[in-house]
Each structure stands twice: as C-alpha cells, then as structure tokens.
Amino acid sequence: MRSIAGAGMPRTRPTAGPRRSRELDVNETAQSTRSSASQARPGHGVSLGEAFRVWLRVAALSFGGPAGQIAVMHRILVEERRWISESRFLHALNYCMLLPGPEAQQLATYVGWLMHRTLGGLMAGGLFILPGIIAIMGLSWIYALYGNVGFVAALFFGLKAAVLAIVLEAVVRIGRRALKNSVLIGIAAAAFVAIFFLDAPFPLIILAAGLIGFLGGKANLPQFHGGGHGSQSGAESDNLLGEHLPAHARPNTGRSLRIAAVWLALWLLPVAALLLILGGSNVFSQIAVFFSKMAMVTFGGAYAVLAYVAQQAVETHGWLQPGEMLDGLGMAETTPGPLIMVLQFVGFMAALRDAGTLDPLLAATLGGLLATWVTFAPCFLWIFLGAPYIEALRGNRALSGALTAITAAVVGVILNLAIWFGIHTIFSDVRPVEWGAFSFDAPVWQSANLWALLLSAAAIVAMFRFHVGMLPTLAATSAAGIALYAAGVIA
C-alpha cells in the first residue's frame, strides 16, 4: 500500500485524527530507535558481550608460549568465528613482530582494537594477561612461603628439567622457520657468539641485526626476503570484518597525540613519581626503571629477552639466584598468558628481599604488580598509537628484511639461553673462563646433579622423540620431582 506522503503527491484527504497521529509518532520513534541501535552496533555484527566471551576463552586457553597462543587465536578468530581473514590475521601478526613486547598479547590487543576500537583492545589485551597475573602471583606467594620446604622445592626441581627441553624445542622450532639460508644462519651464529662469549647487550645485538636486515631488504637481496607465518589460502571474503579499513583505524594526528599523551602518562608518571619520592636506589624505583627499559627492547619474545633479564637480575642487581630464575620460568610455562609474565616473579622476589619498612610479602606483591604494569602498559601504547601508521608499512621490503634478520639473531640468543639454563639446571657450581676478549661460565663437572641430568634427558626425549606436549612433560617432571623427594632421593 502506498504511503499517504509518498511520491510527492498532494494530499486529498484530511489527517486521521489524534489516534492516528499518536500511532505514527510511535512508529517513527521505534524506527528511530532501531536506526540508532543499528548505527551503534559495529558493522561486522559482533557485540562487545560476545567479544568478551570469546576473549575470555582465548585467555583460558593461552598456554604453550607464543606459538601455541597464536595458534589458539587463529583457530578461534579465523577458523571458528571468522571474525577476520587469514591474510588480515597474518598481516596483524607481522605488525606485532615488529614491535617490542609479547607478540601474542599484542596480537590479541590489535584484533580487539580492530573489531571494537580502544575498548575492544583493552578488553582483549587485558583478559589475555589477567589469568597469568593471578596465577603467577599465587605461585609466587607459595614459593616465597614454602619454596625451600619439602614437596614445593621438589616440584620446582622437576619443573627445571622440563624447562630446559622446552627452550631447546623453541630453538629448533624457530630455527627451522627463520634460518632459510647461509646468511641468516651466519647472523644467528654471530648473535650467539656475541651474547655468550662477548657478553654483548641484547638490545645491541637486535639493533645490529635489524640494521643488517634493513640494508639487505632495501637492496632487495633474496636472502632477506621475509616469509609469512603460514599459508594465506582460504576464503578471504568469508569473514565478518571484511578487507576494508575501519574508520577508527585510519591515521589521525590529533587522535594520535591524545593517545600518546594518555598512555605515556599512565606508563611513565608512576615511574617518575617513584624516582622523585623514593630515589633511584630504592628497589621499587629500580624495578620501575629496569622493566620500563625491558618494555622497549623486548624484541623476539620472552625466550630471547630472558637471557638479558637473567644477566641483569641475577648478576647485576642480585635480585635472584640462577636457579630461582628457572623456577620463575617454570611458573610462566605452566600458567596461561605470555611467558614474559615471568618478569612479575622477578619483581616479586626483588621487592621481597629489599622490603624496607614494609611487610615483605606486601612489598613483594607490590613489586610484582609494578613490574607487570610497566611491562604491559607500553604494549597498549604501541598498538593504539602505531597500528594506524604501521598499516602503511605493508609490503615494505626494507622493514621485512629487518624483521627477517632480527628473527635469525633471536635464534642465536635463545640458544644461549638454552645453554645457560642447562648449565644451571644440571650443575650447582660454575667457574669463569677468560681468553682474551672471550669469557663465559663453565660448569664444574664434579657438581653435576645426576637426577637433574636424567630428568632433563627424559624431558628432551619425550618432547623431541615422542612429540609429547609441553604441559604433559611439565606435569610428568614435576610429579617425578615430588616422587624423588618422597623416596628420600633428593632433599
């Protein structure tokens, strides 16, 4: 039936009276309400409530390190939910690989931001780390109270054995993907020599590798052509977001300045306040400054930066013993969230041992949360500020070459980490060896722990030969450590 106001025709009959007028007003109001709701709802149709439930599921399943976490997100976001396409997912991952910080957490933040703007990014990135914060804090309390007593010490004795196998497996996995030619193998070898024998700082190694790769990529050398993280096959159009660029993802100078001001203040004002109030020698000031620096140089993921963190936290600051660093990594491996959550344990132990006038456990809790805050606040800054501009870097050969070379260098750094962990897991004593510019810690063979050696060997065989997963391996070695304690074999 044609509308009485349609087609510009003049009216030939009077209006229907007050009742008809009220009905028209109600209909118009309802249509206006539906139109407003339609405009408020994202074009892809995924509500914030639905997104919250999905990101909560991602967080609960975020075991297995960055490779496992990225695989979980790919399965849920690309294959099951079809929020974004395969190529869009890989494009976002490549962005996050260019940034310092945990790539899996940043990938979650990036996709959350892409789908639901800043609130979506906060929800996705925050939920991703929340289970790990709670779990690591609980384990840290147990470790501080009972870590040297009975079965708890035996539990961590078993964890250390599996950690060595896990780090070795990471070397092999990343090496197979990254070292595609002799030039990249050479970069990995040089990185290993630099950090293991020459005690070169990790950030310097990353900068040197990035510069080599940048120049190689700019010269279009085939050795520095970076590959993706998987195939880009699949129905690219069969996703909710589509391939267009959302309005909020376009670069905007004014918005960028506001984002930078807010997140720099959230990150650095607490650091500045601690320095002004407590002074630079206070442990909380040192935690804030040290982990803020880590947030800017943590390229290559947790395994790569842990060698540098261990070097500084153990040898320079004296916050932990080498074995305690292994215990912290074992905690991070067995709990959901990024492996870089081990830094919360480092901050916890640092403040526990230098609590000042505070209760030690209260100081430790604050130290752990402070380390977590200054580690992850910059991650949100990098995404919210940089993602719109990084969009323009898609397909840039020079930057692709830099990322390829950095990934190769990270393999050498992780190999150093594996050897460092192996030495301190199996041997209780080391001695410094110096030869010209070269120096390293050599194990004292008489201090070898036979049970640690056997458990580590068993974990390596289980993971490499029989392809047993990380969590079953950790559970088995932890149970073995408790069994050895119950049998009176280890103290």
N, C-alpha and C positions, 0 to 999 in steps of 0.2 A: 504494500500500500504506500502510495506516495506521500511524502511529508507535506503538511499544510504550509510549510515555509520553503518548500523546495523549488528549485529551478527558476527562482526569481519571479514566479507568477504572483500577480496581485491577489490579495485576499478577497473573497466574495462572500464570506460568512463571518459572523461575529465570533469572538472567542468563546470557549466552552464554559466560562464561568469560574468561580473561585475554586471549586473542587478540582477541575481540570488543570487549573493553574498550579495548584499545590502538587499534583501528580507530576507535572512537567518539571517543577523545581526539584522534587525528589529524584527524578530520573537523571536530571542534569548533574545533581550533586553526586549521585552514585557513579556516573560516568567520569566525573572529575576525579573522584577518589581512586577509581580503578586506573585512570591515566597517571595519577601521581604515583601510585604504587608501582606501576609498570616502569615509570621513569626511575624510581628509586632502586628497583631491582636490577642487578647487573645484567648486561646483555647476554651473557653466557648462561644465565638462569640458575647459577649455583648460589644459594643463600649463605649468609655467614654462619647460620646454625649448622647447615650441612657441612660447610668447610671446617668448622670447629671439630665435628665428629671425625672427619677424615684425617685432620692433622693430629688429633689425639691418637688415632690408630697408628699413624706413621710414627709418632713418638714412642708408643708402646713397643713397636717392632724394630726400633733403631739400634739393634745390636750388630756386631760384626765389623765395626770400623767403617770408614767412608765407603769402601766398595760395597759392602752389604747394605748400608743405609741408602746409597744411591740406587741400588738395585730394588730395594723396597719401594722407594718413591716412584721409580719408573713403572713398576708393576701396578701400583695403586693409581697413580695420576695419569699415566699414558694408556696402559692396557685395560684396566678395570673401569675407571671413572671417565676416561677420555676427556679430561679437562684440557690438555694441551697436546699438540702433535709431537711425534718423535723428534723431528728436526728442531722444534721450538725448545723441547726439553734439553737436547744436546747443546743448543746454542746458549741456553742459560747456564748449563754446566761449564761450558768453556769460559763464560764470563767469570764465574766463580773461581775457576782455576787460575785466573789472572790476579786474583785478589789475595791479600794475606788473610789468614784465618781458616777455620774449618769449612771446607768446601761444601760438605753435605748440609750443614746448618744454614749456610748462606744460600744454597740452592733452594731449601725449603722457604727461607725468607723471600727469595726472589720470586718464586712461583706464587706464594701467598700475596705478595705485593702486586704482581701482575694480575691476579684474579680479583683482589678486593682492596687495592690501594694500600695505604700505610697501615691501616688497622689489620688487614689480612696478613701483611708481612710481619707485624708484631706478634700476631696470633700464631702463625706458622713457625717462626723462628723461636718464639718464647716457649711454645709447647715442646719443641724439639729438644730443648735443653733442660726443661723442668724436671723430668724423671731422673736425669743424671745428677742434677743438683741435689735432689732429695736423697738419692741412693748413695752418692759419694759422701755426703755429709754424715749419713748414718753409719757407713762403714768406717769413716774417719774417727768418729766417736768410739766405736768398738775397738779400733786399732789403738787409739790413744789410751783407752782404759785397760784393754786386755791383750794388746798386741804382742807382748812378751811373755804371755802366760798360756801354758797348755796348748789346747787344740787350736786356738786362734793363730798362734805362731806357726803351728804345723800346717794350718790351712794356707797361710801365705807362703810357706816353704814350697808347697805343691804348686801354687799359682806361678811362682817364679819360673819353674821348669817349663810350663806351657807358654809363658810369655816369650821365652827365647824362640820356641818353634813358631809362634805367631809372627814375630818380627822377621825371622828368616823367610817365612812364607810370603810376607809383604815384599821383601827384596826380590824374590823370584817373580811374583805376580806383576809388580810394577816394572821390573826389568824386562820381562817379555814384551810388555806393551810399549815401553819407551825406547829401548835400545835397539833401533831398527837398522843401524849401520855402524861402521867402524868409528865415525866421527863422534857419534853420541856415546858409544862405548868408551872412547877416549875421555870425553867430558866427565862421565861417571867415575872413571878411574882417577882422573885428576882431582875430582871433588873428594874422593875417599882419602887419597894421599894428603891433601891439604888439611882435612879436618882431623885425621887420625895421627899422622906423623908430624905435621907442621903446626898443629893447634890453631889453625886459621879460624876466625869467627864465621859462624854460619851465615849471617847476613852478607858478608863479603863474598862468600862462595856463590850465593844466589845472584848477587848483583853481577859478578863476573860472568857467570853462565848466561844470565839474561842478556848482557851486552853482546856476548859472542853470538847468541842465537838471533838477536835483533839485527846485527850486521849481516849474518848469514841469510836470514829471511829477506832482508832488504835487497841483497844481491841476488835473490831468487835461486840460491843454491839448493839442489834437490835434497841434500842431507838434512835440511832444516824445514822441510815441508811437514807441518803437523797434521796428524790424523785426528779423527773424531773418536768418540768413546763408544762407538757402536754403529750399527747399521742405521741408515735413515730410511729404510723401507717401511711400508705401511701406508694406510690411507691417511694422507696428510690433511685432507679436508674433513675427516670424520672426527672432529673434536669440538668441544664447546666454545673454547676461546677463539678459534679461528687463527688466521695468519696475519690479521691486521694489527696495527699498533694502537693500543688503547690510548685515549686522550691523556690520561694521567701519566703515561709512560713517555710522553714527548718531552724533550728538554725544555726547561723554562728557567731562565736566570733568576728571577725573583724567588720562585719556589725553591730553587737550589740553595740560594743564600739563606733562606729561612731554615731549611733542613740542616745545613751546615752549622748555623748558629745554635739550634736546639740541641743537636746530638754532640757537638763539640763541648757544649756546656755540661750536658749530662755525663759525658765521659771525663772531662779534664777538670771541671770545677772541684769535684771531690778530691782529686789528686793534689790540686793546688792548695786546697784547704788543709789537708793533712800535712803538707810540707810547711805551710805557714804556722800552723798551730803546734805540731809535734816536732818539727825539724827533720832534716834529711837523714839523721842517724836512727830515727825510730823505725821499728820493724814494719809498722803499718805504712809509713811513707815509702820504705824500701819496696814493699810488696806492690804498692800502687804504681811506683815508677817502673819497676822491673817488668811487671806484666803488661803495663801500657806499651813498653818497648816491644815486648813479645807480640803484642797485637798488631804491630806494624811490620813485623818481619817474618811472620809465620807462614811463609810460602811453602807449599809442598805437603801440608798436612801435619798431623801430630807426630808421626814417626820421625819425620825429618827434623822438626824443631826440638824434639825431646833430647836429642844429643846435646844441643846447646843449652837447654834448660838444666839438664843434669850437670853439665860442666859448671854452670854458674851457681846453681842452688847447692850443689854438693861441695865443690872445691873452692869457690869464691866466697859465698855467703855463709856456708856451713849450716844451712837450714836442715839438711837431711844427710843421712848416710847412704852410700850407694845401694845397699840392699833395700832401704826404705823407698827409694825411687822406683825400684822394681815392684815393690808391694803396691805402690800407688798406681802404676800402670796396670797391674793385675786387677785392681778395683775398677779402673776405667774400662778394661776389656770385658768385665763380667756384668756391667751395668749398661742400661740404654743410654743413648746420647753420644756426642762426639768424644773421641779419645782424648781430645785436648782438655776434657774435664779433669784429667789428672792434675792440672795446674791448681785446681781447688784444693786438692790434697796437699800440694806443695805449700800453698799459702796457709793452710790449716796448721801444718807441722811447724812452719816458720814462726807463726804467732804463738803456738803452744809453748815453744821453748824460749820465748822472749816476751812474756805476757806483761811485764812491768807490774803495775799495781792492780791489774785486772785479774779476775779468776782465770786460770789457764785455759779451761775449756771454753769459756765465754770469749776470751781473746782469740782462741783458735777458730771458733765459729765465725767471728767477725773477719778474721784474716782470710779464711776460705771464701766467704761471700765477697769480700773485697777483690780477691784475685779473680773470681768469676765475673764480677761486674766489669772490671777494666779489660778483661779478655773479650767479652762478648758485646759490650756497648759499641765498640768500633765496627763490629760486623754489620750491625744495622745501619751505621753511618755509610759504610762502603756501598751497601745495596741501595738505600734510599737516595743517596746523593749521586752515585756513579752510574747506576744501571741505565738511566735515560741517555747518558752520553756514551757509555760503552757500546750502546746499540750501533753507533756509527763506526765502531771498530770491526764490525763483522767482515770477515774475509781479508783483513789486513795481513799481508804476508810477513811484515817485519815483526808484528806482535805475535803472530803464530809461531814464527821461528824462535822468539824469545821464550815462549811457553814450552816449546819442544826441548830447548836446551836446559831450561830450569828443571823440567821433569827428569831429564837424564842425570843432572847433578844430584837431584834428590835421591836417586838410586844409590849413588856412592855414599851419601850421608846416612841413609838407612842401613847400609852395610856396616858402616862404622858403629851405628847404634847397636846392631845385632852382635858385633864382636864385643863391644863394651858390656852389654848385658850378659853375654856368655861368660866373659871373664869373671864378672862379679857374682854371677849365679853359681858357678861351679867352684871357684877358688875364693878362699877367705882372705888371702893376702896377695898383694901385688908389689912390684918394685919398679921404680922409674928407670928407664933406659934412655941414654942420650948418646947421639952420634952426630956431631956437627949440628946442623940445623934441625935434625930429626930427633924427636923424643916421643916416647909412649910408655904406658904402664904395661909391664909384662907380668904374667901370672907366676906366682911361686908354686911350682908343681907339687911340692910336698903338702900344700894347704888344700889340695883338691878334696871335695866332698863327694864320695863315691855315690851316695844315694841321689844327690842333686844331678850328678852326671847321668845316672841311669834313668831318672825321671825325665830329664831333658831329652835324652836319646829316644825314649819311648814316645814322648810327645812329637818329636820330629818324624819318627817312623809312622805314627798314626796319621799325621796330617799330610805327609808327602807320599807315603806308600799306599795307605788305605783310604786317603781322602776323607778322614774323619773331620767333622766340622769343628769350628773354634770352641763353641760352647760345650759340646761333649768332651773335648780334650781338656778344657779348663776344669770341668766338673770331675773328670777322672783323676787328673793330677792332684787336685785339691783333696779328693777322697783318699788318694794314696798317701798324701802327706799326713792326714789325720790318722790313717791306719798305721803308718810308721811310728807316729807318736804314741798311739795306744799300745803298740807292741814294744815300746821302750827302745826302739832303734835310734830315734832322734830325740834330742832334749827340747 
